[in-house]
Amino acid sequence: MIFTPATWEVTPGYTEYDEAVSRMQARAAAIREGTAEELVWLVEHPPLYTAGTSAKNEDLQDPERFPTYKSSRGGQWTYHGPGQRVAYVMLDLTRKHGGFPQRDVHCYVRALERWAIGALGEFGVTGEIRQGRVGIWVVRPDGGEDKIGAIGVRVTRWVTWHGLSLNVNPDLSHFTGIVPCGIREHGVTSLHDLGVKASMADVDVALKRHWDQVFGPADENICVRDAG
């Protein structure tokens, strides 16, 4: 099969969440029908909370603070807002992408993690994954761990939508209105919080460069299965 790279799009300003969901659904359907190309769509949202399919009501600790939305993605409560890069990824998993198998959602999530970790590495930030905790984590000097990137995906008839978010310079106090991803014992951080004053455009360049390394043509299987 001939490799065809995904289309990339960056939307300036703030994209309303309902608008993003409607567009993802329409694009995923068109990809499935063969009438549209795969898409990596980079956006920012105004402040809001989304509840994934596993979200618990008690983990929304300040329901009046920002608008809340039920989301069809996997996972629990997540915050989106200014200063956070959200990457919505619409791929046909019946096609080969990079070094992970077709029709394998587990390995697709591992590839998203690898993509984000590679991009963070360009800024001297060591992103890590943890068994049983989806997302990207960094270790503080005191040994504690904070989350810098969240992942929540939906796959409909083998076409992906939703994706990941990376904290570039959001207001971290906004995360206190929820229990992020249902995890109480760890915090959240951002590139700026870690002393890396990267711009959103800088992060976009890093994401694009590492996308090609993870999702571009590859013969070797990079997916390592684990219990996470």
Secondary structure, DSSP 8 states (H G I E B T S, - for coil): ------EEEEEEEE--HHHHHHHHHHHHHHHHHTSS--EEEEEE--SEEEE-TT--GGGB--TTTS-EEE-SSSSSEEEE-TTEEEEEEE-BTTS-BTTB-TT-HHHHHHHHHHHHHHHHHTTT---EEETTEEEEEEE-TTS-EEEEEEEEEEEETTEEEEEEEEESS--GGGGGGB-GGG--S-EE--TTTTT----HHHHHHHHHHHHHHHHSS--S--------
